Amino acid sequence: MEYLHTMIRVADLDASLAFFVGAMGLVEVRRVRNEQGRFTLVFLAAPDDVERAAKSQAPLVELTHNWDPEVYTGGRNFGHLAYRVDDIYAFCERMMKAGVTINRPPRDGHMAFIRSPDAVSIEILQKGQALSPAEPWASMPNVGVW
């Protein structure tokens, strides 16, 4: 397992960049602007992690700016932890056997979400290319929120 990033939703992207980049000294390593989804993702690395982040896209802080105003309550501004695994299907099966609910199954062979006992969302990503869709995952519905 490999730690990838922590996602934080931000209301004001400029103010957040002034804080994380301007004041703290993190370095912007990647930006994704999604017109259809109406959001911008900005990935930041600590100065000593920039080279590693450029190669492996980790370890990072992901700032998510949703263009439509939203008041974040109940910890919604904190998004999730993210980990990359060698086999997402084997990982999710192991979690289910341990009694963990798969909130967003890996129907696409690429991404799943689970939650910790304290309701912290955890994104699980397949290392490399997505696996081919497979049962029981391809038919599993989402459960709860993540």
DSSP file with accessible surface (Angstrom, degrees, kcal/mol):
  #  RESIDUE AA STRUCTURE BP1 BP2  ACC     N-H-->O    O-->H-N    N-H-->O    O-->H-N    TCO  KAPPA ALPHA  PHI   PSI    X-CA   Y-CA   Z-CA
    1    1 A M              0   0  135      0, 0.0     2,-0.4     0, 0.0    84,-0.2   0.000 360.0 360.0 360.0 145.1    0.0    0.0    0.0
    2    2 A E  E     -A   84   0A  45     82,-1.8    82,-2.3     0, 0.0     2,-0.2  -0.994 360.0-124.0-132.9 128.8    1.2    3.5   -0.8
    3    3 A Y  E     +A   83   0A  78     -2,-0.4    80,-0.2    80,-0.2    78,-0.0  -0.535  33.8 171.4 -70.1 134.2    0.0    6.8    0.7
    4    4 A L  E     -     0   0A   4     78,-2.6    56,-2.1     1,-0.3     2,-0.3   0.816  43.8 -38.4-109.0 -69.1   -1.2    9.2   -2.0
    5    5 A H  E     -Ab  82  60A  16     77,-0.6    77,-1.3    54,-0.2     2,-0.4  -0.988  34.4-125.9-158.0 165.2   -2.9   12.3   -0.9
    6    6 A T  E     -Ab  81  61A  25     54,-1.6    56,-3.3    -2,-0.3     2,-0.4  -0.981  29.5-144.9-117.1 132.1   -5.3   14.1    1.5
    7    7 A M  E     -Ab  80  62A   9     73,-2.2    72,-2.9    -2,-0.4    73,-0.5  -0.840  16.2-177.3-103.8 134.6   -8.1   16.1    0.0
    8    8 A I  E     -Ab  78  63A  43     54,-3.0    56,-2.8    -2,-0.4     2,-0.4  -0.999  21.7-135.9-128.0 128.4   -9.5   19.3    1.5
    9    9 A R  E     - b   0  64A  48     68,-5.1     2,-0.4    -2,-0.4    56,-0.2  -0.701  24.8-163.0 -82.0 135.8  -12.4   21.2    0.0
   10   10 A V        -     0   0    9     54,-2.8    56,-0.5    -2,-0.4     3,-0.2  -0.954  21.6-157.1-124.7 140.4  -11.8   24.9   -0.1
   11   11 A A  S    S+     0   0   77     -2,-0.4     2,-0.5     1,-0.3    -1,-0.1   0.841  91.2  33.7 -80.3 -36.9  -14.2   27.8   -0.5
   12   12 A D     >  -     0   0   87      1,-0.2     4,-2.4     2,-0.0    -1,-0.3  -0.912  65.6-170.0-126.4 102.4  -11.8   30.4   -1.8
   13   13 A L  H  > S+     0   0   17     -2,-0.5     4,-2.8     1,-0.2     5,-0.2   0.900  87.2  51.7 -61.9 -42.1   -9.0   28.8   -4.0
   14   14 A D  H  > S+     0   0  127      1,-0.2     4,-2.4     2,-0.2    -1,-0.2   0.931 111.8  46.2 -62.0 -44.7   -6.9   32.0   -4.1
   15   15 A A  H  > S+     0   0   53      2,-0.2     4,-1.8     1,-0.2    -1,-0.2   0.903 113.4  50.1 -64.3 -39.2   -7.0   32.5   -0.3
   16   16 A S  H  X S+     0   0   22     -4,-2.4     4,-3.3     2,-0.2     5,-0.3   0.905 111.0  48.1 -67.1 -40.5   -6.1   28.8    0.1
   17   17 A L  H  X>S+     0   0   24     -4,-2.8     4,-2.4     1,-0.2     5,-1.8   0.893 108.2  55.0 -66.6 -37.3   -3.2   29.0   -2.3
   18   18 A A  I  <>S+     0   0   61     -4,-2.4     5,-1.9    -5,-0.2    -1,-0.2   0.904 115.6  40.3 -59.8 -38.1   -2.0   32.1   -0.5
   19   19 A F  I  <>S+     0   0  110     -4,-1.8     5,-2.6     3,-0.2     4,-0.4   0.977 123.6  34.4 -73.4 -57.9   -2.0   30.1    2.7
   20   20 A F  I  <5S+     0   0   32     -4,-3.3     6,-2.6     3,-0.2    -3,-0.2   0.885 135.3  22.3 -71.0 -39.4   -0.6   26.8    1.5
   21   21 A V  I  X5S+     0   0   52     -4,-2.4     4,-0.7    -5,-0.3    -3,-0.2   0.912 129.8  39.6 -91.9 -54.1    1.8   28.0   -1.1
   22   22 A G  I  4<S+     0   0   65     -5,-1.8    -3,-0.2     2,-0.1    -4,-0.2   0.943 131.4  21.7 -64.8 -48.9    2.5   31.6   -0.1
   23   23 A A  I  4<S+     0   0   78     -5,-1.9    -3,-0.2    -4,-0.4    -4,-0.2   0.931 132.0  36.1 -88.2 -49.2    2.7   31.2    3.6
   24   24 A M  T  4<S-     0   0  110     -5,-2.6    -3,-0.2    -6,-0.1    -4,-0.2   0.762  98.8-127.6 -79.9 -26.7    3.5   27.5    4.2
   25   25 A G     <  +     0   0   32     -4,-0.7    -4,-0.2    -6,-0.3    -3,-0.1   0.612  49.8 154.9  91.9  11.0    5.8   27.1    1.2
   26   26 A L        -     0   0   24     -6,-2.6     2,-0.4    20,-0.1    -1,-0.2  -0.325  38.8-126.9 -65.8 161.4    4.1   24.1   -0.5
   27   27 A V  E     -C   45   0A  55     18,-3.1    18,-2.5    -2,-0.0     2,-0.5  -0.933   9.5-126.1-117.9 129.6    4.6   23.8   -4.2
   28   28 A E  E     +C   44   0A  75     -2,-0.4    16,-0.2    16,-0.2     3,-0.1  -0.622  34.1 168.2 -72.7 124.2    1.9   23.4   -6.8
   29   29 A V  E     +     0   0A  50     14,-2.8     2,-0.3    -2,-0.5    15,-0.2   0.598  61.1   9.5-112.7 -17.3    2.7   20.3   -8.9
   30   30 A R  E     -C   43   0A  85     13,-1.2    13,-3.0     2,-0.0     2,-0.4  -0.968  54.6-165.1-162.9 147.0   -0.5   19.7  -10.8
   31   31 A R  E     -C   42   0A 118     -2,-0.3     2,-0.5    11,-0.2    11,-0.2  -0.999   2.6-168.8-138.6 134.6   -3.8   21.4  -11.5
   32   32 A V  E     -C   41   0A  50      9,-2.8     9,-3.1    -2,-0.4     2,-0.6  -0.990   2.6-167.8-124.1 123.0   -7.0   19.9  -13.0
   33   33 A R  E     -C   40   0A 156     -2,-0.5     2,-0.7     7,-0.2     7,-0.2  -0.956   3.9-167.7-112.1 118.8   -9.8   22.2  -14.1
   34   34 A N  E  >> -C   39   0A  57      5,-3.0     5,-1.8    -2,-0.6     4,-1.0  -0.880   8.9-178.1-113.6 100.6  -13.0   20.3  -14.9
   35   35 A E  T  45S+     0   0  120     -2,-0.7     3,-0.3     2,-0.2    -1,-0.2   0.912  84.4  48.3 -62.3 -46.1  -15.6   22.5  -16.7
   36   36 A Q  T  45S+     0   0  189      1,-0.2    -1,-0.2     2,-0.1    -2,-0.1   0.924 118.0  39.6 -64.4 -43.7  -18.3   19.8  -16.8
   37   37 A G  T  45S-     0   0   42      2,-0.1    -1,-0.2    30,-0.0    -2,-0.2   0.582 105.1-132.0 -81.1 -10.7  -18.0   18.9  -13.1
   38   38 A R  T  <5 +     0   0  107     -4,-1.0    29,-2.6    -3,-0.3    30,-0.5   0.925  65.3 108.2  59.1  51.6  -17.5   22.6  -12.2
   39   39 A F  E   < -CD  34  66A  49     -5,-1.8    -5,-3.0    27,-0.2     2,-0.4  -0.982  54.6-145.6-150.4 160.6  -14.5   22.1  -10.0
   40   40 A T  E     -CD  33  65A   4     25,-2.2    25,-3.1    -2,-0.3     2,-0.5  -0.996  10.6-158.4-126.6 135.7  -10.7   22.7   -9.8
   41   41 A L  E     -CD  32  64A  27     -9,-3.1    -9,-2.8    -2,-0.4     2,-0.5  -0.958   6.5-171.4-112.1 131.1   -8.2   20.4   -8.2
   42   42 A V  E     -CD  31  63A   0     21,-2.4    21,-3.2    -2,-0.5     2,-0.5  -0.992   9.1-154.8-123.7 122.5   -4.8   21.7   -7.1
   43   43 A F  E     -CD  30  62A   8    -13,-3.0   -14,-2.8    -2,-0.5   -13,-1.2  -0.867  12.9-169.2-101.8 128.5   -2.2   19.2   -5.9
   44   44 A L  E     -CD  28  61A   1     17,-2.9    17,-2.3    -2,-0.5     2,-0.3  -0.897   5.2-166.9-120.1 144.7    0.5   20.5   -3.6
   45   45 A A  E     -C   27   0A   2    -18,-2.5   -18,-3.1    -2,-0.4    15,-0.1  -0.938  30.3-106.8-125.9 151.4    3.8   18.9   -2.4
   46   46 A A    >>  -     0   0   35     13,-0.3     3,-2.3    -2,-0.3     4,-0.6  -0.444  42.9-107.5 -67.0 148.9    6.2   19.9    0.4
   47   47 A P  G >4 S+     0   0   77      0, 0.0     3,-1.0     0, 0.0     4,-0.3   0.872 120.8  50.7 -50.9 -39.4    9.4   21.3   -1.1
   48   48 A D  G 34 S+     0   0  158      1,-0.2     4,-0.2     2,-0.1     3,-0.1   0.601 111.2  50.1 -75.6 -10.6   11.4   18.2   -0.3
   49   49 A D  G <> S+     0   0   51     -3,-2.3     4,-3.1     1,-0.1     5,-0.2   0.379  78.8  99.5-105.2   2.1    8.7   16.0   -1.9
   50   50 A V  H <X S+     0   0   44     -3,-1.0     4,-2.3    -4,-0.6     5,-0.2   0.924  84.6  46.1 -59.8 -46.3    8.4   17.8   -5.3
   51   51 A E  H  > S+     0   0  140     -4,-0.3     4,-1.4     1,-0.2    -1,-0.2   0.940 116.3  45.2 -63.3 -46.2   10.7   15.4   -7.2
   52   52 A R  H  > S+     0   0  120     -4,-0.2     4,-3.0     1,-0.2     6,-0.4   0.918 112.2  52.3 -62.3 -42.9    9.0   12.3   -5.8
   53   53 A A  H  X S+     0   0    3     -4,-3.1     4,-2.3     1,-0.2    -1,-0.2   0.869 105.4  55.0 -63.4 -36.0    5.5   13.9   -6.4
   54   54 A A  H  < S+     0   0   80     -4,-2.3    -1,-0.2    -5,-0.2    -2,-0.2   0.872 116.3  38.0 -65.4 -33.3    6.3   14.6  -10.0
   55   55 A K  H  < S+     0   0  159     -4,-1.4    -2,-0.2    -3,-0.2    -1,-0.2   0.890 135.2  16.5 -83.3 -43.6    7.2   10.9  -10.5
   56   56 A S  H  < S-     0   0   31     -4,-3.0    -3,-0.2     2,-0.3    -2,-0.2   0.398  91.8-121.7-116.7   1.6    4.6    9.1   -8.4
   57   57 A Q     <  +     0   0   97     -4,-2.3     3,-0.2    -5,-0.3    -4,-0.2   0.828  68.4 144.4  57.1  35.1    1.9   11.8   -7.8
   58   58 A A        +     0   0    0     -6,-0.4    -2,-0.3     1,-0.3    -1,-0.2  -0.975  32.6  25.9-161.3 153.8    2.5   11.3   -4.0
   59   59 A P  S    S+     0   0   22      0, 0.0   -13,-0.3     0, 0.0     2,-0.3   0.608  83.9 145.3 -83.4 140.0    2.6   12.4   -1.3
   60   60 A L  E     -b    5   0A   5    -56,-2.1   -54,-1.6    -3,-0.2     2,-0.5  -0.920  49.4-132.6-138.4 160.7    0.3   15.4   -1.9
   61   61 A V  E     -bD   6  44A  37    -17,-2.3   -17,-2.9    -2,-0.3     2,-0.6  -0.973  28.1-151.9-108.6 127.7   -2.4   17.6   -0.5
   62   62 A E  E     -bD   7  43A  14    -56,-3.3   -54,-3.0    -2,-0.5     2,-0.6  -0.920   3.5-159.1-103.9 117.5   -5.3   18.0   -2.9
   63   63 A L  E     -bD   8  42A   0    -21,-3.2   -21,-2.4    -2,-0.6     2,-0.6  -0.873   9.2-162.0 -93.0 122.9   -7.2   21.3   -2.7
   64   64 A T  E     -bD   9  41A   9    -56,-2.8   -54,-2.8    -2,-0.6     2,-0.6  -0.942   5.7-171.0-109.0 118.7  -10.7   20.8   -4.2
   65   65 A H  E     - D   0  40A  40    -25,-3.1   -25,-2.2    -2,-0.6     2,-0.5  -0.939   7.7-158.6-112.5 107.9  -12.5   24.0   -5.2
   66   66 A N  E     - D   0  39A  38     -2,-0.6   -27,-0.2   -56,-0.5     4,-0.1  -0.768  12.7-144.4 -82.2 128.0  -16.2   23.4   -6.2
   67   67 A W  S    S+     0   0   46    -29,-2.6    -1,-0.1    -2,-0.5   -28,-0.1   0.795  81.1  76.0 -69.0 -30.2  -17.2   26.4   -8.3
   68   68 A D  S    S-     0   0   85    -30,-0.5    -2,-0.1     1,-0.1     0, 0.0  -0.724  98.0-105.9 -83.6 128.5  -20.7   26.5   -7.0
   69   69 A P        +     0   0  132      0, 0.0     2,-0.3     0, 0.0    -1,-0.1  -0.190  46.7 170.9 -56.9 140.0  -20.8   28.0   -3.4
   70   70 A E        -     0   0   75     -4,-0.1     2,-0.6    -3,-0.0    -4,-0.1  -0.974  32.7-131.0-149.8 137.8  -21.4   25.5   -0.6
   71   71 A V        -     0   0  124     -2,-0.3     2,-0.7   -60,-0.0     5,-0.1  -0.824  26.9-141.7 -89.7 122.6  -21.2   25.8    3.1
   72   72 A Y        +     0   0   43     -2,-0.6     2,-0.3   -63,-0.0     3,-0.2  -0.781  31.8 162.7 -92.2 116.3  -19.1   23.0    4.4
   73   73 A T    >   +     0   0  104     -2,-0.7     3,-1.6     1,-0.1    -2,-0.0  -0.828  51.8  32.1-124.8 166.3  -20.4   21.5    7.7
   74   74 A G  T 3  S-     0   0   89     -2,-0.3    -1,-0.1     1,-0.3    -2,-0.0   0.804 132.2 -58.1  60.7  28.8  -19.9   18.3    9.6
   75   75 A G  T >  S+     0   0   44     -3,-0.2     3,-1.4     1,-0.1    -1,-0.3   0.614  96.6 137.8  79.2  11.5  -16.3   18.0    8.3
   76   76 A R  T <   +     0   0  106     -3,-1.6   -67,-0.2     1,-0.3    -2,-0.1   0.755  62.7  68.7 -65.3 -20.3  -17.3   18.0    4.7
   77   77 A N  T 3  S+     0   0   73    -69,-0.1   -68,-5.1    -5,-0.0     2,-0.6   0.826  89.7  70.8 -67.6 -28.0  -14.4   20.4    3.9
   78   78 A F  E <  S-A    8   0A  77     -3,-1.4   -70,-0.2   -70,-0.3   -68,-0.0  -0.798  70.9-175.6 -85.9 124.0  -12.1   17.5    4.7
   79   79 A G  E     -     0   0A   7    -72,-2.9    42,-0.4    -2,-0.6     2,-0.3   0.964  35.9 -60.6 -87.9 -73.0  -12.5   15.0    1.8
   80   80 A H  E     -A    7   0A  15    -73,-0.5   -73,-2.2    40,-0.1     2,-0.3  -0.991  32.9-105.6-167.9 164.3  -10.6   11.8    2.2
   81   81 A L  E     -Ae   6 122A  42     40,-2.1    42,-3.7    -2,-0.3     2,-0.4  -0.726  37.8-149.9 -93.4 154.1   -7.4    9.9    2.6
   82   82 A A  E     +Ae   5 123A   0    -77,-1.3   -78,-2.6    -2,-0.3   -77,-0.6  -0.995  16.4 178.5-134.5 136.1   -6.2    8.1   -0.6
   83   83 A Y  E     -Ae   3 124A  61     40,-2.4    42,-2.8    -2,-0.4     2,-0.4  -0.988  19.9-140.7-133.9 144.5   -4.1    4.9   -0.9
   84   84 A R  E     -Ae   2 125A  44    -82,-2.3   -82,-1.8    -2,-0.3     2,-0.3  -0.875  23.6-170.0-103.6 136.2   -2.9    3.0   -4.0
   85   85 A V  E     - e   0 126A   8     40,-2.6    42,-2.8    -2,-0.4     3,-0.3  -0.867  31.4-124.5-126.6 158.6   -3.0   -0.8   -3.9
   86   86 A D  S    S+     0   0  111     -2,-0.3     2,-0.3     1,-0.3    -1,-0.1   0.837 104.0  17.3 -69.1 -36.8   -1.6   -3.6   -6.1
   87   87 A D     >  -     0   0   73      1,-0.1     4,-2.4    38,-0.1    -1,-0.3  -0.847  63.3-169.1-142.5 102.0   -5.0   -5.3   -6.5
   88   88 A I  H  > S+     0   0    0     -2,-0.3     4,-2.6    -3,-0.3     5,-0.2   0.850  89.3  52.9 -63.7 -33.7   -8.1   -3.3   -5.6
   89   89 A Y  H  > S+     0   0   28      2,-0.2     4,-2.4     1,-0.2    -1,-0.2   0.937 111.1  45.4 -68.5 -44.1  -10.4   -6.4   -5.8
   90   90 A A  H  > S+     0   0   48      2,-0.2     4,-2.4     1,-0.2    -2,-0.2   0.908 113.7  50.8 -64.6 -40.4   -8.2   -8.4   -3.4
   91   91 A F  H  X S+     0   0   14     -4,-2.4     4,-2.3     2,-0.2    -2,-0.2   0.946 111.8  46.1 -62.4 -48.5   -8.0   -5.4   -1.1
   92   92 A C  H  X S+     0   0    0     -4,-2.6     4,-2.6     1,-0.2    -2,-0.2   0.887 111.4  52.5 -64.8 -37.1  -11.8   -4.8   -1.0
   93   93 A E  H  X S+     0   0   95     -4,-2.4     4,-2.4     2,-0.2    -1,-0.2   0.927 109.0  49.8 -62.5 -43.7  -12.4   -8.5   -0.5
   94   94 A R  H  X S+     0   0  142     -4,-2.4     4,-1.2     2,-0.2    -2,-0.2   0.912 111.1  49.9 -60.9 -40.8  -10.0   -8.4    2.5
   95   95 A M  H  <>S+     0   0   31     -4,-2.3     5,-2.7     2,-0.2     3,-0.4   0.928 109.9  49.8 -64.4 -44.4  -11.9   -5.4    3.9
   96   96 A M  H ><5S+     0   0   82     -4,-2.6     3,-2.0     1,-0.2    -2,-0.2   0.917 108.1  53.0 -61.4 -41.7  -15.3   -7.0    3.5
   97   97 A K  H 3<5S+     0   0  164     -4,-2.4    -1,-0.2     1,-0.3    -2,-0.2   0.792 106.3  54.9 -63.6 -25.3  -14.0  -10.2    5.3
   98   98 A A  T 3<5S-     0   0   75     -4,-1.2    -1,-0.3    -3,-0.4    -2,-0.2   0.376 126.9-102.5 -87.6   3.8  -12.9   -7.9    8.1
   99   99 A G  T < 5S+     0   0   66     -3,-2.0     2,-0.4     1,-0.3    -3,-0.2   0.598  73.6 144.6  88.8  12.1  -16.5   -6.5    8.4
  100  100 A V      < -     0   0   43     -5,-2.7     2,-0.3    -6,-0.2    -1,-0.3  -0.702  48.0-128.2 -88.1 133.3  -15.8   -3.2    6.5
  101  101 A T        -     0   0   77     -2,-0.4     2,-1.0    14,-0.2    14,-0.5  -0.637  11.3-138.5 -77.2 133.1  -18.5   -1.8    4.3
  102  102 A I  E     -F  114   0A  10     -2,-0.3    12,-0.2     1,-0.2    41,-0.1  -0.817  22.0-175.4 -91.1 100.0  -17.4   -1.0    0.8
  103  103 A N  E    S+     0   0A  15     -2,-1.0    40,-2.7    10,-1.0    11,-0.2   0.887  78.6  21.6 -67.8 -41.9  -19.3    2.3    0.3
  104  104 A R  E    S-F  113   0A  34      9,-2.0     9,-1.8    38,-0.2    -1,-0.3  -0.912  89.7-145.6-127.3 100.1  -18.3    2.8   -3.3
  105  105 A P        -     0   0    0      0, 0.0     2,-2.3     0, 0.0     3,-0.3  -0.272  25.9-105.4 -65.1 158.0  -17.4   -0.5   -4.8
  106  106 A P    >   +     0   0    0      0, 0.0     3,-1.9     0, 0.0    28,-0.3  -0.302  58.8 153.2 -80.7  58.9  -14.6   -0.7   -7.5
  107  107 A R  T 3  S+     0   0   69     -2,-2.3    27,-0.1     1,-0.3    31,-0.1   0.827  74.3  47.1 -57.1 -32.4  -17.0   -1.3  -10.3
  108  108 A D  T 3  S-     0   0   62      3,-0.4    -1,-0.3    -3,-0.3     4,-0.1   0.406 110.9-119.2 -91.0   0.8  -14.6    0.3  -12.7
  109  109 A G  S <  S+     0   0    0     -3,-1.9    22,-2.4     2,-0.2   -21,-0.2   0.615 100.3  71.8  71.3  11.7  -11.6   -1.7  -11.5
  110  110 A H  S    S+     0   0   74      1,-0.3    16,-2.5    20,-0.2     2,-0.4   0.716  91.8  29.5-124.9 -41.8   -9.9    1.6  -10.5
  111  111 A M  E     + G   0 125A  44     14,-0.2    -3,-0.4    -6,-0.1    -1,-0.3  -0.984  49.0 165.0-138.2 140.6  -11.5    3.3   -7.5
  112  112 A A  E     - G   0 124A   0     12,-2.2    12,-3.1    -2,-0.4     2,-0.4  -0.943  19.4-145.2-142.1 162.1  -13.4    2.4   -4.3
  113  113 A F  E     +FG 104 123A  13     -9,-1.8    -9,-2.0    -2,-0.3   -10,-1.0  -0.999  18.3 169.0-132.4 139.1  -14.3    4.1   -1.1
  114  114 A I  E     -FG 102 122A  10      8,-2.2     8,-2.9    -2,-0.4     2,-0.4  -0.789  24.0-130.3-129.8 175.0  -14.5    2.8    2.5
  115  115 A R  E     - G   0 121A  83    -14,-0.5     6,-0.2    -2,-0.3   -14,-0.2  -0.988  13.9-125.3-132.1 145.7  -14.9    4.6    5.8
  116  116 A S    >   -     0   0   31      4,-2.3     3,-2.4    -2,-0.4     6,-0.0  -0.265  42.5 -94.5 -74.3 170.8  -13.0    4.3    9.1
  117  117 A P  T 3  S+     0   0  136      0, 0.0    -1,-0.1     0, 0.0    -2,-0.0   0.772 130.6  54.0 -58.7 -22.1  -14.8    3.6   12.3
  118  118 A D  T 3  S-     0   0  143      2,-0.1    -2,-0.0     0, 0.0     0, 0.0   0.177 124.0-106.0 -96.8  15.5  -14.8    7.4   12.8
  119  119 A A    <   +     0   0   47     -3,-2.4     2,-0.5     1,-0.3    -5,-0.0   0.721  66.2 153.9  69.4  25.7  -16.4    7.9    9.4
  120  120 A V        -     0   0   49    -40,-0.0    -4,-2.3     1,-0.0    -1,-0.3  -0.745  44.5-125.1 -82.3 126.2  -13.3    9.2    7.7
  121  121 A S  E     - G   0 115A  10     -2,-0.5   -40,-2.1   -42,-0.4     2,-0.5  -0.529  24.8-165.7 -74.1 139.0  -13.6    8.5    4.0
  122  122 A I  E     -eG  81 114A  30     -8,-2.9    -8,-2.2   -42,-0.2     2,-0.4  -0.987   7.5-150.7-130.2 120.0  -10.7    6.5    2.4
  123  123 A E  E     -eG  82 113A  21    -42,-3.7   -40,-2.4    -2,-0.5     2,-0.5  -0.762   7.9-159.2 -89.6 133.0  -10.2    6.3   -1.3
  124  124 A I  E     -eG  83 112A   2    -12,-3.1   -12,-2.2    -2,-0.4     2,-0.4  -0.964  10.4-169.7-114.0 125.4   -8.6    3.2   -2.6
  125  125 A L  E     -eG  84 111A  21    -42,-2.8   -40,-2.6    -2,-0.5     2,-0.3  -0.932  23.9-117.1-119.1 140.9   -7.0    3.4   -6.1
  126  126 A Q  E     -e   85   0A  13    -16,-2.5     2,-0.2    -2,-0.4   -40,-0.2  -0.564  32.2-119.6 -73.2 130.6   -5.7    0.6   -8.3
  127  127 A K  S    S-     0   0   90    -42,-2.8   -39,-0.1    -2,-0.3     2,-0.1  -0.506  78.9 -12.6 -68.6 135.8   -2.0    0.8   -9.0
  128  128 A G  S    S+     0   0   60     -2,-0.2     3,-0.1     3,-0.0    -2,-0.1  -0.396 123.8   4.6  73.7-146.7   -1.3    1.2  -12.7
  129  129 A Q  S    S-     0   0  171      1,-0.1    -2,-0.0    -2,-0.1   -20,-0.0  -0.347  88.2 -94.4 -72.1 151.2   -4.1    0.5  -15.2
  130  130 A A        -     0   0   50      1,-0.1   -20,-0.2    -2,-0.1     2,-0.2  -0.299  41.6-115.3 -60.3 145.2   -7.6   -0.2  -14.0
  131  131 A L        -     0   0   51    -22,-2.4    -1,-0.1     1,-0.1     3,-0.1  -0.497  41.0 -89.4 -75.6 155.7   -8.5   -3.9  -13.7
  132  132 A S        -     0   0   99     -2,-0.2    -1,-0.1     1,-0.1   -23,-0.1  -0.394  55.4 -91.1 -63.3 140.5  -11.2   -5.3  -16.0
  133  133 A P        +     0   0   93      0, 0.0     2,-0.3     0, 0.0    -1,-0.1  -0.264  58.2 176.1 -53.6 138.4  -14.7   -4.9  -14.4
  134  134 A A     >  -     0   0   38    -28,-0.3     4,-2.2   -27,-0.1     3,-0.3  -0.988  21.8 -71.4-147.3 152.4  -15.5   -8.1  -12.5
  135  135 A E  T  4 S+     0   0  116     -2,-0.3   -28,-0.0     1,-0.3     0, 0.0  -0.558 105.0  25.3 -82.3 151.4  -18.2   -9.5  -10.3
  136  136 A P  T >> S+     0   0   72      0, 0.0     3,-0.7     0, 0.0     4,-0.7  -0.998 126.5  51.0 -83.0  -2.7  -19.3   -9.1   -7.6
  137  137 A W  G >4 S+     0   0   14     -3,-0.3     3,-1.0     1,-0.2    -2,-0.3   0.873 100.4  60.6 -64.6 -42.0  -17.9   -5.6   -7.8
  138  138 A A  G 3< S+     0   0   35     -4,-2.2    -1,-0.2     1,-0.3    -3,-0.2   0.805 113.4  37.6 -60.3 -28.5  -19.4   -4.5  -11.2
  139  139 A S  G <4 S+     0   0   84     -3,-0.7    -1,-0.3    -5,-0.1    -2,-0.2   0.477  88.8 114.2-100.4  -7.3  -23.0   -5.0   -9.9
  140  140 A M    <<  -     0   0   45     -3,-1.0   -33,-0.1    -4,-0.7     2,-0.1  -0.489  59.2-136.3 -71.7 135.4  -22.6   -3.8   -6.4
  141  141 A P        -     0   0   94      0, 0.0     2,-0.1     0, 0.0    -1,-0.1  -0.418  27.5 -94.4 -82.4 161.4  -24.5   -0.6   -5.5
  142  142 A N        -     0   0   71    -38,-0.1     2,-0.4    -2,-0.1   -38,-0.2  -0.459  38.6-149.8 -67.2 151.4  -23.1    2.3   -3.5
  143  143 A V        -     0   0   69    -40,-2.7    -3,-0.0    -2,-0.1    -1,-0.0  -0.991  49.5 -39.5-129.8 123.8  -23.8    2.2    0.2
  144  144 A G  S    S-     0   0   63     -2,-0.4     2,-0.3     2,-0.1    -2,-0.0  -0.255  93.8 -48.9  65.9-145.9  -24.2    5.2    2.4
  145  145 A V              0   0   97      1,-0.1   -42,-0.1    -3,-0.0   -41,-0.1  -0.818 360.0 360.0-123.3 163.4  -21.9    8.2    1.8
  146  146 A W              0   0   99     -2,-0.3   -25,-0.1   -43,-0.1   -32,-0.1   0.208 360.0 360.0-143.3 360.0  -18.2    8.5    1.4
